[in-house]
Amino acid sequence: MNASGINRHHILLLDNHAHDRQTLKQGLADLGFETISEAADPIAALDIMHDQAVDTLITERYIPFVKFLRTSEKRPAAYIPIIMVCGKKVQAKVQEAIDAGVNRVIIKPVMAENLRTNIQRVLDEPQPFVESAAYIGPDRRRSENTATQHKAKTNDEPDLRLTAEEIAVLLERT
């Protein structure tokens, strides 16, 4: 797919920090992306996915939502490519994202061209998808070059697990 074709894809940004969403949105707009939606929480993201065709989801913190998309029996948007932006090169966090069903992991700081390259890759070079009763998504086995070498785990990130109420709402909307 050429660069102008990729710019017509609908990108959904899911992040609870408005500034982070705006920074990514501006970077994508500067690259020529024409359709960019924003969601501050998983419920808003799911509403957008139900109302519009989304080609790629970019998120930073919502691994439980990714797991929901990849494991829910109703499987809303199960085949959507998902790019996760991580604040630190922490092997455990990268592996957790991969295990949840993320297609690509980008470590901050995110450079615009790196973001475009990763979007291009998830669209043009999709990983084989695995389909089972418990999971549908990209093959979670990765080559060694996709993982970082840092093994330290930090506890300074907010806990953004979905509550029982959020899960119930998500299941009602699918």
C-alpha positions in Angstrom: 0.0 0.0 0.0 1.4 3.4 -0.9 1.7 6.3 1.6 -1.3 8.1 0.2 -3.5 5.0 0.6 -2.5 4.5 4.2 -3.5 8.1 5.0 -7.2 7.2 4.2 -7.3 4.6 7.0 -9.3 5.4 10.1 -7.1 5.5 13.2 -8.6 5.4 16.7 -6.5 6.7 19.6 -7.4 5.4 23.0 -5.7 7.1 25.9 -7.1 8.7 29.1 -4.6 11.6 28.8 -6.0 14.3 26.5 -2.5 15.8 26.0 -1.1 12.4 24.9 -4.0 11.9 22.5 -3.6 15.3 21.0 0.1 14.9 20.5 -0.4 11.6 18.7 -3.3 13.1 16.7 -1.2 16.1 15.6 1.6 13.8 14.6 -0.7 11.7 12.5 -2.3 14.7 11.0 1.1 16.1 10.1 1.8 12.8 8.3 -1.3 13.3 6.3 -3.8 10.9 8.0 -7.2 12.2 7.4 -9.5 10.2 9.7 -8.5 10.2 13.4 -10.9 9.5 16.2 -10.1 9.9 19.9 -11.4 8.0 23.0 -10.6 8.7 26.6 -11.8 5.3 27.8 -12.6 1.8 26.5 -16.3 2.3 26.5 -16.0 5.4 24.2 -13.6 3.4 22.0 -16.1 0.6 21.7 -18.8 3.1 20.8 -16.6 4.5 18.0 -15.9 1.0 16.8 -19.6 0.2 16.6 -20.5 3.4 14.8 -17.6 3.6 12.3 -15.1 1.3 10.6 -11.8 1.6 12.4 -8.7 0.4 10.6 -6.1 0.6 13.4 -6.3 1.1 17.2 -3.4 2.9 18.9 -3.4 2.8 22.7 -1.0 3.1 25.6 -2.4 1.8 28.7 -5.4 -0.4 28.0 -4.0 -4.0 28.0 -7.3 -5.3 29.6 -9.3 -3.7 26.8 -7.0 -5.3 24.2 -7.6 -8.7 26.0 -11.4 -8.0 25.9 -11.2 -7.3 22.1 -9.2 -10.5 21.6 -11.1 -12.9 23.9 -14.7 -11.7 24.2 -17.1 -14.3 22.9 -18.8 -11.6 20.9 -15.4 -10.5 19.7 -16.0 -6.8 18.7 -13.3 -5.7 16.2 -11.3 -8.9 16.9 -9.3 -8.5 13.7 -8.4 -4.8 14.1 -4.6 -4.2 14.1 -3.6 -2.8 17.5 -0.4 -0.8 18.2 0.6 -0.1 21.8 2.8 2.7 22.8 4.8 2.0 25.9 6.5 4.6 28.1 9.4 2.4 29.1 11.4 -0.5 27.6 10.2 -3.0 30.2 10.3 -6.6 28.9 7.4 -7.6 31.2 5.2 -4.8 29.8 6.1 -5.6 26.2 5.4 -9.3 26.7 2.1 -8.5 28.5 1.0 -6.4 25.5 2.0 -9.2 23.0 0.2 -11.8 25.1 -2.9 -9.6 25.1 -3.0 -9.5 21.3 -1.2 -6.3 20.4 0.3 -6.4 16.9 3.1 -3.9 17.4 4.7 -2.2 20.4 6.4 1.2 20.0 8.6 2.6 22.8 8.4 6.3 23.6 9.4 8.8 22.5 7.3 8.2 19.4 8.7 9.7 16.2 6.2 10.4 13.5 7.9 8.4 10.8 8.3 5.4 13.2 4.5 5.6 13.9 3.8 5.7 10.1 6.1 2.7 9.5 4.4 0.7 12.2 0.9 1.5 10.9 2.1 0.6 7.4 3.5 -2.8 8.7 0.3 -3.8 10.6 -1.7 -3.1 7.4 0.7 -4.4 4.8 2.5 -7.2 6.6 -0.2 -8.6 9.0 0.9 -11.4 11.3 -1.0 -14.6 11.0 -4.1 -14.6 13.2 -4.8 -17.5 15.6 -8.4 -18.4 16.1 -9.6 -20.4 19.1 -12.5 -20.4 21.5 -10.5 -18.4 24.0 -8.5 -16.0 21.7 -8.6 -14.5 18.3 -5.8 -12.3 17.3 -2.2 -12.1 16.0 0.0 -15.1 16.7 1.5 -14.2 20.1 4.8 -16.0 19.4 7.4 -13.3 18.4 10.9 -13.5 17.2 13.6 -12.4 19.6 14.1 -9.0 17.8 10.7 -7.8 18.8 11.4 -8.0 22.5 13.4 -5.6 24.6 16.2 -6.8 26.8 15.2 -4.9 30.0 13.7 -7.1 32.6 13.0 -4.5 35.3 9.4 -4.0 36.4 8.1 -0.7 37.6 5.0 0.0 39.7 4.7 3.7 38.9 2.1 3.2 36.2 -1.6 3.7 37.0 -3.8 0.6 37.4 -6.1 0.8 34.4 -7.8 -2.6 34.7 -11.4 -2.6 33.7 -13.9 -2.7 36.5 -16.7 -5.2 36.7 -19.1 -2.4 35.7 -17.0 -1.4 32.7 -16.9 -5.0 31.5 -20.6 -5.4 31.9 -21.2 -2.2 29.8 -18.7 -3.5 27.2 -20.5 -6.8 26.9 -23.9 -5.1 26.6 -22.6 -3.0 23.7 -21.2 -5.8 21.7 
